[in-house]
Amino acid sequence: MSISVKFFARLREELNMDEAQLEHVTGLTALQVWQKITGQPALPPKTLIAVNQEYASEDIVINDNDEVAFFPPVTGG
């Protein structure tokens, strides 16, 4: 029973990690996943969250075997 956590772009560089595993706990939200893995109380401003490759909010409840990804806003031109 675990959750796969991924970090992209600037977040990966700042945290010095690209992927982590976390034991699933019933009722765990995406924000709590961030807090447990990083030790930081809040997400950096404008951080995007995806759960199973779909955009989600920080209060979404994470299920066993979910993939949670955190990444900064995408820009381009």
Summary of the structure (lengths in Angstrom):
residues: 77
radius of gyration: 11.7
end to end distance: 40.8
largest distance: 41.1
contacts: 188
relative contact order: 0.31
helix: 21%
strand: 32%
